[in-house]
Amino acid sequence: MADDETNAASSQGLKDLNTTQQSGVRYLGMIIQTLQKAFIQFGGTGTTATGGAATLPANPVGFVTATLPNGTVVKIPYYS
């Protein structure tokens, strides 16, 4: 009988551990989503961009594409 009780306790302990791990993974996913919203997401480069009335001091080599925390996609010029 003691072995049955030990096995039942071990089984319950594994279920509790599994539940805790699943919660940890879920919360980690939520943290990642929050961080992605808080920081600029860079997505690539381009050689042209539209908008903006200011004249650049020289021709840029290209543009880095970034997504701002509010979801707006912008192109940032870079020079050689």
Summary of the structure (lengths in Angstrom):
residues: 80
radius of gyration: 25.8
end to end distance: 77.7
largest distance: 84.8
contacts: 144
relative contact order: 0.13
helix: 46%
strand: 22%
